[in-house]
Amino acid sequence: MSLCGILIILLEFIGMAATVTPLGARNPLCTNIRKAVQKGLRTDDGLVVAEGFHLVAEARRSRCPLEVVIATPSALQNWALLDSCPPETRIFSVDPHTFSTFSTTDSPQGILALVRLPDWTLADLLARPALVVLLDGLQDPGNAGAIVRSAEAFGATGVAFLRGSASPYHPKTLRAAAGSLFRLPFLAAAELPVFDFPVYATAKSAAQPIDAVDWRQSCGFVIGSEGQGVRPEILAACQPVTIPTETVESLNAAVAAGIVLYEARRQRSRP
C-alpha cells in the first residue's frame, strides 16, 4: 500500500474530519497551479498560491479562506492545522516529485494552499488618516513583499502596485510579505490614482528631508524602481522628499520605504 493510502486510513482511524485525496501530476489543478506560479499571477479561479507552513498558517490566522491544500504525505503528518481544517477546504496529497514541479523554494516544505484574498478597492486603502505606499516599477518581488510587510508593521493603510511593479500574487512577493498581503489592503493600478491629499515621492535631490514632512495628515508616498527610481511623470505629480545619507547616493528600495514608514509612524505616535 502506498504512503498516501496509509495516511488516509490513519486519518480515518483517529477520527479526523479531514479527507485527503491523492492527486496525480497531470491533474488539471496541478497544471493550473504551475501556470499561476510561473506567471506570478492568481490561478484561473482567482486564488493565490501560498507555499510553506508559515504562509498557510498566516492565511488561516488572517481568516482568508483556504479553498485547497496540497501537500506531500510527510508534510500532512506534520501539519498542525490539519485536524482543525474547515470541512469546505479540499485537501490533496501529492508525491514529493510532483510537489517540486510547482514549488518556488530551494528546499520545499511540501505544503501549499490556494487562498482567496479579499477583493480590495481603492476606498479600502484610504482609511483616515490614510498612509498609502505606492510602488512604481519596483520589479523585484522580494523588495515589493518586504515593503508590504513594513507597511503593515508601521501602520500604512494600503499599498498600490503601479505599472511595471512585481505582481502582488507572485510567490516570492507573498513569501517576502510574510502574511501581510493577507491582511493589508492592496491594489494593482496601472497609473498613479488621483488622491485628495499630498503624495510624496523619494528623490535624490531638490527635495525636503523626510523629517520635515508632516506625515500625520492623510498622505501617500512613492517608492521607485531599484535602478531608475520614480518615473519622471510620476515625480512631477508628487512632492519630492529625500532620506539624508552620507557617502552613498541611494538605498535599497525596501530599506528606503522602511525608513519613510518609520518616520511616519514616529510622528503619528506623538500624543
BAFI-3210 file (N, C-alpha, C; in Angstrom, 3 decimals, decimal comma, padded with zeros to 6 digits):
// residues 271
n [1|2|3|4|5|6|7|8|9|10|11|12|13|14|15|16|17|18|19|20|21|22|23|24|25|26|27|28|29|30|31|32|33|34|35|36|37|38|39|40|41|42|43|44|45|46|47|48|49|50|51|52|53|54|55|56|57|58|59|60|61|62|63|64|65|66|67|68|69|70|71|72|73|74|75|76|77|78|79|80|81|82|83|84|85|86|87|88|89|90|91|92|93|94|95|96|97|98|99|100|101|102|103|104|105|106|107|108|109|110|111|112|113|114|115|116|117|118|119|120|121|122|123|124|125|126|127|128|129|130|131|132|133|134|135|136|137|138|139|140|141|142|143|144|145|146|147|148|149|150|151|152|153|154|155|156|157|158|159|160|161|162|163|164|165|166|167|168|169|170|171|172|173|174|175|176|177|178|179|180|181|182|183|184|185|186|187|188|189|190|191|192|193|194|195|196|197|198|199|200|201|202|203|204|205|206|207|208|209|210|211|212|213|214|215|216|217|218|219|220|221|222|223|224|225|226|227|228|229|230|231|232|233|234|235|236|237|238|239|240|241|242|243|244|245|246|247|248|249|250|251|252|253|254|255|256|257|258|259|260|261|262|263|264|265|266|267|268|269|270|271]
n.u [000,854|000,460|002,143|000,445|-002,050|-001,872|-001,770|-004,330|-005,965|-005,060|-005,883|-008,657|-008,985|-008,273|-010,251|-010,344|-011,728|-010,855|-010,559|-008,422|-007,319|-005,669|-003,590|-002,842|000,045|-000,635|-003,074|-005,616|-005,734|-003,151|-001,774|-002,882|-001,932|000,839|000,985|000,067|002,067|004,373|003,817|003,461|000,953|-002,563|-004,504|-006,672|-009,073|-008,901|-007,314|-004,586|-001,276|-000,014|002,829|004,367|004,643|004,476|003,233|000,794|-000,273|-000,407|-002,337|-004,581|-004,652|-005,247|-007,775|-008,389|-009,968|-008,979|-009,088|-008,071|-005,729|-002,594|-000,315|002,596|002,580|004,247|004,418|001,739|001,441|002,878|001,544|000,134|-002,364|-004,114|-006,124|-007,944|-008,896|-011,270|-014,281|-014,938|-012,571|-010,612|-008,471|-005,498|-003,165|000,150|002,925|006,393|007,969|006,117|005,172|007,442|007,431|005,839|006,843|008,508|010,717|014,034|014,308|011,765|008,948|006,870|004,142|001,310|-001,166|-004,171|-005,382|-008,027|-008,082|-009,223|-011,345|-010,085|-010,689|-009,967|-010,987|-010,687|-008,048|-007,918|-008,386|-008,815|-006,417|-005,092|-002,373|-000,723|001,214|002,979|004,130|006,328|007,124|008,659|010,418|011,484|010,319|010,945|011,777|009,393|007,553|008,759|008,439|005,657|005,314|006,655|004,999|002,590|003,539|004,210|001,886|000,663|-002,063|-002,564|-001,349|-000,304|000,328|001,921|002,173|004,451|005,517|006,386|004,277|001,689|000,805|002,772|004,662|007,110|006,779|004,600|005,811|007,902|006,393|005,363|002,795|001,490|000,170|-002,180|-003,702|-003,348|-004,827|-004,521|-003,748|-003,650|-002,691|-002,745|-001,753|-000,814|-003,130|-005,744|-005,636|-007,014|-005,203|-001,812|000,852|003,911|007,213|010,101|013,268|016,516|017,607|016,984|014,862|012,830|013,875|012,760|012,034|011,079|008,607|005,078|003,801|001,550|-000,870|-003,339|-001,834|000,312|003,079|005,627|007,647|010,325|011,641|014,336|016,581|016,038|014,558|011,817|009,495|009,803|007,359|005,668|007,022|006,811|004,201|004,130|005,266|008,617|010,722|013,485|015,823|018,138|021,526|024,890|027,790|026,915|024,735|022,200|019,605|018,650|015,472|013,500|014,623|014,656|011,894|011,122|012,376|011,072|008,465|008,837|009,425|006,974|005,364|006,568|005,974|003,191|002,704|003,042|001,770]
n.v [-001,198|002,267|005,206|007,400|006,112|004,790|007,004|008,163|006,128|006,186|008,746|008,446|006,489|007,714|009,505|012,066|014,928|015,674|014,930|013,340|013,421|011,660|013,094|013,332|014,024|015,065|016,144|018,583|020,611|020,707|021,526|024,058|025,339|025,311|027,013|029,435|029,921|030,124|032,417|034,259|035,011|034,908|031,860|030,290|030,371|032,580|032,429|032,663|031,326|030,048|029,085|026,833|026,135|028,367|030,479|029,284|028,987|031,695|032,595|031,269|032,428|034,996|034,747|034,220|032,428|029,086|027,406|025,215|022,737|021,427|018,869|016,943|013,533|013,353|016,051|016,532|014,926|016,405|018,755|020,935|022,104|020,450|018,862|020,764|021,890|023,536|021,974|022,647|023,018|021,650|018,923|017,664|015,084|014,778|013,283|013,791|014,528|015,523|017,696|019,298|020,334|022,566|024,145|027,015|027,310|026,682|024,621|022,834|022,721|021,097|021,729|023,623|026,180|027,125|030,214|032,471|035,841|038,978|041,124|043,932|047,474|050,813|052,525|051,081|051,445|053,922|054,596|056,815|058,555|058,434|056,448|055,728|053,504|053,573|051,662|052,092|050,741|048,836|046,111|043,844|041,068|040,283|042,654|044,125|042,596|042,792|045,505|045,682|044,225|045,885|048,088|047,233|046,797|049,358|050,799|051,634|052,298|051,015|049,540|050,294|048,789|049,968|050,407|048,190|047,148|044,418|041,537|041,407|038,897|037,132|034,286|034,805|037,436|037,162|035,489|037,106|039,113|037,846|037,165|039,603|040,468|039,126|040,591|043,427|046,062|046,164|047,150|046,656|048,910|050,647|053,253|056,240|056,788|059,261|061,356|063,062|064,197|065,037|063,619|062,129|061,648|059,680|061,077|061,974|064,508|068,097|068,137|068,048|066,938|063,861|064,110|066,638|066,696|066,681|063,953|063,225|063,889|062,759|061,023|059,964|058,007|057,508|054,869|054,216|052,282|049,877|050,481|052,790|054,565|056,768|057,260|060,004|061,344|060,575|061,575|064,290|064,758|064,641|065,542|065,965|064,107|063,411|061,050|061,741|060,933|059,708|059,697|057,335|057,289|056,299|054,125|050,701|049,798|048,655|049,164|051,977|052,520|051,438|053,213|055,665|054,921|054,374|056,937|058,196|056,686|057,333|060,058|059,947|058,646|060,415|062,157]
n.w [000,000|-000,753|000,617|000,715|000,817|003,282|004,966|004,593|005,673|008,302|009,126|009,009|010,941|013,365|013,620|012,449|010,787|008,333|004,893|002,762|-000,512|-003,027|-005,586|-008,970|-011,051|-013,527|-013,231|-013,863|-011,921|-010,840|-013,115|-013,450|-011,168|-011,623|-013,856|-012,757|-010,855|-012,446|-013,949|-011,996|-011,077|-010,171|-009,833|-012,293|-011,014|-009,468|-007,172|-004,816|-004,616|-001,823|-000,370|001,905|005,439|007,169|005,665|005,045|007,607|008,304|006,524|007,520|010,078|009,346|008,505|005,881|003,335|002,926|000,206|-001,081|-000,126|-000,768|-000,362|000,478|001,702|003,990|004,811|005,430|007,673|009,459|009,675|011,739|011,707|010,443|011,662|012,395|010,153|008,118|006,917|004,292|002,978|000,481|000,479|-000,745|-001,531|-002,773|-004,489|-003,550|-005,817|-007,679|-006,221|-006,212|-008,760|-008,822|-006,859|-005,500|-003,966|-002,689|-000,886|-000,583|001,604|001,276|001,313|000,321|-000,077|-001,706|-001,716|-001,065|-001,459|-000,022|-002,006|-002,649|-002,869|-004,117|-002,209|000,136|000,773|001,829|004,511|007,256|009,305|006,089|004,861|002,277|000,427|-002,559|-005,192|-007,741|-010,634|-009,348|-009,562|-008,331|-006,668|-004,055|-002,772|-003,097|-001,581|000,953|001,453|001,667|003,994|005,862|005,574|006,727|009,319|010,231|010,183|007,755|005,532|003,194|000,087|-003,193|-006,255|-008,872|-012,487|-014,039|-011,756|-009,526|-009,365|-006,941|-006,412|-006,916|-005,987|-004,602|-003,788|-002,042|-000,159|000,848|001,970|004,121|005,081|005,305|002,989|003,143|004,816|004,686|002,890|-000,649|-004,017|-007,500|-009,711|-012,808|-013,253|-011,398|-008,889|-008,408|-005,704|-002,834|-001,168|-000,096|-002,056|-001,825|-003,158|-003,294|-003,847|-005,191|-005,067|-004,700|-002,895|000,075|003,322|004,848|007,533|007,697|006,735|007,264|008,340|009,631|008,602|006,179|003,558|000,841|-000,409|-002,862|-003,933|-006,010|-008,819|-008,525|-010,075|-011,680|-010,178|-009,250|-011,860|-014,173|-014,911|-012,865|-010,659|-011,197|-010,557|-007,875|-004,522|-003,969|-001,763|000,404|001,771|004,099|003,670|004,093|002,108|000,479|-002,384|-002,800|-001,487|-000,882|-002,164|-000,456|002,039|002,028|001,890|004,353|006,135|005,603|006,294|009,002|009,969|009,485|011,197|013,639|013,894|013,913|016,244|018,221|021,114]
ca.u [000,000|001,247|002,173|-000,787|-003,144|-001,703|-002,120|-005,775|-006,515|-004,717|-006,749|-009,998|-008,951|-008,220|-011,466|-010,218|-012,743|-010,234|-010,491|-007,271|-007,476|-004,445|-003,669|-001,824|000,833|-001,265|-004,398|-005,753|-005,442|-001,693|-001,399|-003,317|-001,014|002,127|000,836|-000,017|003,375|005,315|003,480|003,355|-000,409|-003,509|-004,992|-007,851|-010,186|-008,658|-006,693|-003,143|-000,551|000,752|003,629|005,106|003,837|004,249|002,233|-000,505|-000,745|-000,750|-003,621|-005,610|-004,721|-005,845|-009,141|-008,577|-010,379|-008,090|-010,000|-007,386|-004,410|-001,892|000,888|003,123|002,147|005,079|004,019|000,428|001,633|003,472|000,747|-000,597|-003,717|-004,909|-007,307|-008,896|-009,170|-012,719|-014,694|-015,019|-011,240|-010,269|-007,099|-004,950|-001,791|000,924|004,256|007,379|008,411|005,057|005,153|008,601|007,209|005,252|007,458|009,422|011,752|015,157|014,059|010,312|008,417|005,899|002,751|000,857|-002,610|-004,765|-006,042|-008,812|-007,858|-010,328|-011,365|-009,890|-010,904|-009,186|-011,555|-010,169|-006,707|-007,999|-008,813|-008,265|-005,648|-004,524|-000,937|-000,703|002,515|002,820|005,331|006,393|008,101|009,515|010,301|011,946|009,233|011,405|011,673|007,983|006,954|009,331|007,807|004,300|005,449|006,951|003,819|001,669|004,170|004,273|000,570|000,139|-003,438|-002,647|-000,250|-000,703|001,363|001,737|002,649|005,836|005,942|006,191|002,902|001,443|000,448|003,953|005,014|008,200|006,194|003,821|006,716|008,604|005,419|005,200|001,408|000,886|-000,738|-003,460|-004,411|-003,254|-005,435|-003,596|-004,392|-002,792|-003,190|-001,874|-001,106|-000,988|-004,516|-005,961|-005,948|-007,304|-004,210|-000,470|001,589|005,341|007,997|011,508|014,129|017,895|017,990|015,924|013,736|012,918|014,108|011,507|011,635|010,478|007,259|004,059|003,234|000,371|-002,053|-003,501|-000,840|000,877|004,430|006,000|008,985|010,573|012,340|015,662|017,619|015,669|013,846|010,447|009,391|009,701|005,979|005,109|007,715|006,285|002,874|004,289|006,193|009,815|011,327|014,734|016,341|019,528|022,524|026,283|028,631|026,141|023,759|020,853|019,383|017,758|014,094|012,794|015,196|014,168|010,480|011,043|012,772|009,973|007,344|009,162|009,264|005,550|004,878|007,087|005,187|001,798|002,637|003,146|000,480]
ca.v [000,000|003,495|006,047|008,199|005,271|004,588|008,248|008,304|005,175|006,671|009,873|007,938|005,702|008,553|010,300|013,425|015,274|015,943|013,888|013,588|012,760|011,651|013,933|012,982|015,132|015,626|016,667|019,991|021,505|020,861|022,337|025,424|025,894|025,554|028,191|030,614|030,141|030,564|033,772|035,137|035,522|034,032|030,732|030,600|030,597|033,791|032,092|032,847|030,145|030,324|027,889|026,721|026,066|029,692|031,225|028,626|029,361|033,121|032,716|030,857|033,455|036,194|034,374|034,098|031,053|028,121|026,598|023,961|022,478|020,341|018,581|015,575|012,801|013,721|017,378|016,426|014,363|017,428|019,987|021,009|022,605|019,502|018,399|021,861|022,453|023,552|020,904|023,102|023,002|020,401|018,563|016,684|014,653|014,520|012,774|014,883|014,995|016,364|018,969|020,102|020,958|023,893|024,836|028,101|027,424|025,757|023,461|022,812|022,115|020,089|022,111|024,912|026,375|028,084|031,122|033,545|037,110|039,933|041,953|045,297|048,597|051,987|053,072|050,328|051,941|055,326|054,816|058,083|059,260|057,491|056,400|054,786|053,282|053,291|051,078|052,495|049,983|048,060|044,813|042,717|040,652|040,255|044,022|044,507|041,943|043,357|046,809|045,434|043,807|047,095|048,940|046,781|046,947|050,758|051,417|052,107|051,864|050,209|049,566|050,220|048,307|050,671|049,757|047,749|046,586|042,981|041,157|041,081|037,490|036,313|033,538|035,446|038,612|036,660|034,959|038,223|039,863|037,045|037,173|040,936|040,603|038,534|041,495|044,839|046,349|046,493|047,331|046,702|050,041|050,930|054,545|056,877|057,211|060,648|061,445|064,418|064,516|065,109|062,411|062,412|060,671|059,711|061,629|062,114|065,909|069,104|067,625|068,262|065,688|063,245|064,547|067,970|066,488|066,354|062,661|062,932|064,062|061,743|061,224|058,781|058,223|056,619|054,286|053,879|051,048|049,726|051,090|054,065|055,454|057,120|057,774|061,478|061,814|060,374|062,532|065,623|064,883|064,458|066,417|065,153|064,047|062,662|060,478|062,192|059,877|060,124|058,939|056,606|058,128|055,739|052,977|049,653|050,287|048,204|049,890|053,354|052,525|051,209|054,438|056,624|054,416|054,551|058,357|058,447|056,061|058,103|061,287|059,631|058,108|061,505|062,498]
ca.w [000,000|-000,835|001,806|000,698|001,278|004,723|005,648|004,576|006,638|009,633|009,452|009,282|012,170|014,565|013,706|011,945|009,816|007,050|003,888|001,903|-001,791|-003,834|-006,779|-009,945|-011,577|-014,719|-012,904|-014,278|-010,803|-010,794|-014,274|-013,153|-010,170|-012,289|-014,703|-011,894|-010,239|-013,471|-014,384|-010,837|-011,035|-009,497|-010,624|-013,106|-010,093|-008,696|-005,893|-004,769|-004,172|-000,599|-000,137|003,153|006,660|007,747|004,908|005,214|008,944|008,274|005,839|008,491|011,134|008,753|008,157|004,440|003,054|002,287|-000,586|-001,415|000,438|-001,452|000,417|000,456|002,900|005,132|005,271|006,062|009,002|010,319|009,613|012,996|011,493|009,657|012,380|012,572|008,834|007,874|006,001|002,897|002,380|-000,207|000,816|-001,672|-001,318|-003,982|-004,176|-003,473|-007,130|-008,238|-005,488|-006,612|-010,062|-008,662|-005,723|-005,872|-002,945|-002,855|-000,007|-000,387|002,822|000,868|001,535|-000,175|-000,048|-002,623|-000,775|-001,662|-000,784|-000,153|-003,206|-002,173|-003,776|-003,733|-000,976|001,277|001,085|002,217|005,890|007,730|008,282|005,133|004,590|001,158|-000,191|-003,980|-005,779|-009,136|-011,403|-008,443|-010,209|-007,515|-005,772|-002,674|-002,272|-003,030|-000,421|002,178|001,668|002,168|005,397|006,633|005,532|007,772|010,632|010,641|010,192|006,473|005,302|001,986|-000,884|-004,601|-007,163|-010,136|-013,710|-014,070|-010,469|-009,335|-009,051|-005,529|-006,316|-007,178|-004,771|-003,859|-003,136|-000,906|000,855|001,481|002,768|005,351|005,563|005,290|001,856|003,516|005,727|004,337|001,588|-001,729|-005,303|-008,678|-010,502|-013,947|-013,079|-010,098|-008,651|-008,005|-004,282|-002,354|-000,144|-000,700|-002,371|-001,862|-003,919|-002,918|-004,886|-004,745|-004,864|-004,803|-002,120|001,511|004,055|005,295|008,869|007,585|006,203|008,254|007,966|010,450|007,763|005,149|002,507|000,213|-000,913|-003,954|-003,982|-007,400|-009,147|-007,940|-010,902|-012,280|-009,266|-009,624|-013,217|-014,200|-014,945|-011,525|-009,787|-011,474|-009,952|-006,423|-003,814|-003,741|-000,427|000,371|003,015|004,215|003,834|003,959|001,182|-000,532|-003,052|-002,761|-000,618|-001,355|-002,162|000,745|003,176|001,945|002,272|005,798|006,849|005,474|007,093|010,417|010,287|009,559|012,440|014,759|014,015|014,227|017,599|019,198|021,735]
c.u [000,883|001,182|000,930|-001,965|-003,083|-002,135|-003,633|-006,424|-006,254|-005,622|-008,166|-010,046|-008,992|-009,355|-011,337|-011,274|-012,154|-010,243|-009,375|-007,420|-006,160|-004,653|-002,523|-001,152|000,166|-002,665|-004,485|-005,461|-003,941|-001,208|-001,734|-002,362|000,331|002,067|000,807|001,340|004,364|005,071|003,403|001,983|-001,288|-003,895|-006,207|-009,070|-009,967|-008,025|-005,188|-002,502|000,344|001,505|004,360|004,196|003,494|003,156|000,853|-001,100|-001,164|-002,089|-004,775|-005,783|-005,419|-007,281|-009,416|-008,947|-009,278|-008,980|-009,401|-006,073|-003,826|-000,576|001,349|002,617|002,944|004,679|002,664|000,537|002,163|002,698|-000,180|-002,050|-004,619|-006,201|-008,340|-009,261|-010,681|-013,110|-014,759|-013,657|-010,971|-008,779|-006,639|-003,533|-001,130|002,278|005,257|007,828|007,372|005,025|006,292|008,381|006,478|005,742|008,415|010,524|012,847|014,963|012,567|009,912|007,307|004,454|002,485|-000,657|-003,002|-005,726|-006,827|-008,635|-009,092|-010,221|-011,301|-010,237|-010,059|-009,694|-011,016|-008,789|-006,746|-008,576|-008,125|-007,584|-004,928|-003,003|-000,760|000,701|002,282|004,148|005,326|007,505|009,065|009,419|010,705|010,855|009,652|011,333|010,216|007,306|007,462|008,713|006,392|004,353|005,742|005,744|002,813|002,249|004,108|002,968|000,088|-001,269|-003,604|-001,453|-000,838|000,496|001,120|002,383|004,128|006,336|005,701|004,738|002,754|001,122|001,624|004,335|006,122|007,714|005,428|004,732|007,438|007,669|005,055|003,795|000,730|-000,075|-002,077|-004,319|-004,442|-003,909|-004,384|-004,356|-003,334|-003,372|-002,214|-001,090|-001,419|-002,442|-004,576|-006,410|-006,286|-006,389|-002,827|000,118|003,055|006,042|009,455|012,347|015,522|018,267|016,773|014,670|013,930|013,136|012,816|011,079|011,079|009,051|006,310|003,350|001,968|-000,924|-002,180|-002,541|-000,468|002,314|004,805|007,438|009,215|011,331|013,762|016,725|017,317|015,013|012,430|010,444|009,205|008,267|005,272|005,724|007,153|004,930|002,927|005,185|007,434|010,312|012,592|015,074|017,799|020,474|023,917|027,006|027,826|025,053|022,334|020,818|018,561|016,314|013,339|013,306|014,667|012,711|010,319|011,389|011,658|008,788|007,603|008,984|007,786|004,961|005,337|006,271|003,748|001,611|002,733|001,785|-000,136]
c.v [001,240|004,270|006,918|007,390|005,021|005,816|008,434|007,377|005,651|007,814|009,405|007,198|006,579|009,576|011,718|013,669|015,427|014,713|014,244|012,755|012,789|012,429|013,580|014,206|015,801|016,135|018,137|020,987|021,760|021,734|023,800|026,097|026,213|026,825|029,466|030,952|030,692|032,005|034,764|035,759|034,589|032,864|031,172|030,877|031,815|033,553|032,326|031,594|030,524|029,057|027,953|026,771|027,457|030,448|030,602|028,985|030,822|033,346|032,327|031,912|034,715|035,958|034,472|032,651|030,245|027,173|025,239|023,903|021,290|020,106|017,157|014,855|013,173|015,075|017,341|015,867|015,402|018,738|020,051|021,422|021,621|019,123|019,497|022,519|022,429|022,535|021,338|023,154|021,638|020,119|017,436|016,324|014,395|013,956|013,928|015,410|015,915|017,715|019,869|020,812|022,290|024,597|025,909|028,300|026,393|024,482|023,406|022,124|021,122|020,443|023,475|024,968|027,332|028,938|032,178|034,813|038,001|040,699|043,418|046,306|049,762|052,573|052,357|050,819|053,302|055,546|056,063|057,929|058,263|057,596|055,305|054,713|052,881|052,809|051,362|051,740|049,172|046,589|043,629|042,301|040,569|041,622|044,444|043,893|042,489|044,712|046,640|045,041|045,003|048,019|048,531|047,048|048,384|051,510|052,013|051,557|051,056|050,403|049,473|049,819|048,963|049,905|049,413|047,138|045,081|042,699|040,891|039,611|036,565|035,565|034,187|036,718|038,190|036,187|036,092|039,061|039,133|037,118|038,523|041,130|039,910|039,521|042,943|045,088|046,716|046,508|047,289|047,761|050,351|052,218|055,106|057,291|058,687|060,662|062,895|064,795|064,520|063,722|062,796|061,322|060,800|060,159|061,845|063,555|066,809|068,673|067,945|066,936|065,163|063,704|065,968|067,898|066,173|065,071|062,324|063,104|062,892|062,041|059,880|059,067|057,113|056,167|053,792|052,579|051,066|050,464|052,505|055,042|055,715|057,693|059,291|061,987|061,626|061,385|063,935|065,855|064,798|065,533|065,594|065,244|063,200|062,134|060,898|061,013|060,484|059,159|058,233|057,505|057,605|054,517|051,928|050,128|049,889|048,916|051,324|053,444|052,334|052,445|055,481|056,194|054,589|056,014|058,723|057,888|056,853|059,367|060,990|059,080|059,187|061,788|063,743]
c.w [000,000|000,473|001,884|001,235|002,772|005,491|005,703|005,598|008,066|010,047|009,775|010,613|013,414|014,590|013,221|010,874|008,423|006,163|002,919|000,635|-002,561|-005,135|-007,713|-010,540|-012,765|-014,466|-013,313|-013,156|-010,689|-011,949|-014,047|-012,169|-010,808|-013,131|-013,863|-011,284|-011,259|-013,909|-013,221|-010,684|-010,209|-010,409|-011,434|-012,237|-009,205|-007,337|-005,961|-004,183|-002,996|-000,217|001,197|004,374|007,192|006,999|005,027|006,572|008,991|007,570|006,764|009,560|010,632|008,302|006,665|004,136|002,368|001,493|-000,917|-000,648|-000,297|-000,728|000,183|001,711|004,135|005,696|005,963|007,473|009,985|010,332|010,816|012,806|010,767|010,365|012,590|011,249|008,587|006,817|004,544|002,211|001,757|000,011|-000,103|-001,274|-002,661|-003,565|-004,214|-004,829|-007,764|-007,533|-005,948|-007,938|-009,958|-007,408|-006,230|-004,839|-003,198|-002,032|000,301|000,916|002,519|001,118|000,927|-000,051|-001,153|-001,808|-001,536|-000,821|-000,906|-001,466|-002,778|-003,268|-003,294|-002,423|000,264|001,695|001,757|003,605|006,429|009,084|007,378|005,080|003,542|000,578|-001,636|-004,544|-007,271|-009,862|-010,556|-008,858|-009,350|-006,534|-004,312|-002,041|-002,103|-001,805|000,888|002,491|002,205|003,646|006,290|006,679|006,599|009,158|011,139|010,413|008,894|006,274|004,024|001,088|-002,283|-005,440|-008,529|-011,287|-013,639|-012,779|-010,434|-008,981|-007,555|-005,315|-006,605|-005,896|-003,943|-003,161|-001,896|000,216|001,595|002,351|004,050|005,934|005,480|004,124|002,102|004,305|005,261|002,980|000,547|-003,046|-006,393|-009,605|-011,628|-013,742|-011,700|-009,914|-008,264|-006,550|-003,928|-001,196|-000,788|-000,961|-002,549|-002,674|-003,528|-004,111|-004,311|-004,413|-005,009|-004,061|-000,646|002,219|004,655|006,676|008,874|007,057|007,348|007,805|008,759|009,673|006,785|004,005|001,896|-000,155|-001,880|-003,787|-005,408|-007,581|-008,623|-008,753|-011,351|-011,317|-009,752|-011,045|-013,211|-014,177|-013,607|-010,559|-009,964|-010,819|-008,427|-005,839|-003,471|-002,302|-000,526|001,753|003,127|004,473|003,732|003,026|000,089|-001,108|-002,920|-001,858|-001,351|-001,185|-000,892|001,987|003,194|002,376|003,776|006,599|006,790|006,333|008,590|010,829|010,391|010,845|013,661|014,976|014,452|015,638|018,660|019,811|021,140]
res [m|s|l|c|g|i|l|i|i|l|l|e|f|i|g|m|a|a|t|v|t|p|l|g|a|r|n|p|l|c|t|n|i|r|k|a|v|q|k|g|l|r|t|d|d|g|l|v|v|a|e|g|f|h|l|v|a|e|a|r|r|s|r|c|p|l|e|v|v|i|a|t|p|s|a|l|q|n|w|a|l|l|d|s|c|p|p|e|t|r|i|f|s|v|d|p|h|t|f|s|t|f|s|t|t|d|s|p|q|g|i|l|a|l|v|r|l|p|d|w|t|l|a|d|l|l|a|r|p|a|l|v|v|l|l|d|g|l|q|d|p|g|n|a|g|a|i|v|r|s|a|e|a|f|g|a|t|g|v|a|f|l|r|g|s|a|s|p|y|h|p|k|t|l|r|a|a|a|g|s|l|f|r|l|p|f|l|a|a|a|e|l|p|v|f|d|f|p|v|y|a|t|a|k|s|a|a|q|p|i|d|a|v|d|w|r|q|s|c|g|f|v|i|g|s|e|g|q|g|v|r|p|e|i|l|a|a|c|q|p|v|t|i|p|t|e|t|v|e|s|l|n|a|a|v|a|a|g|i|v|l|y|e|a|r|r|q|r|s|r|p]
***
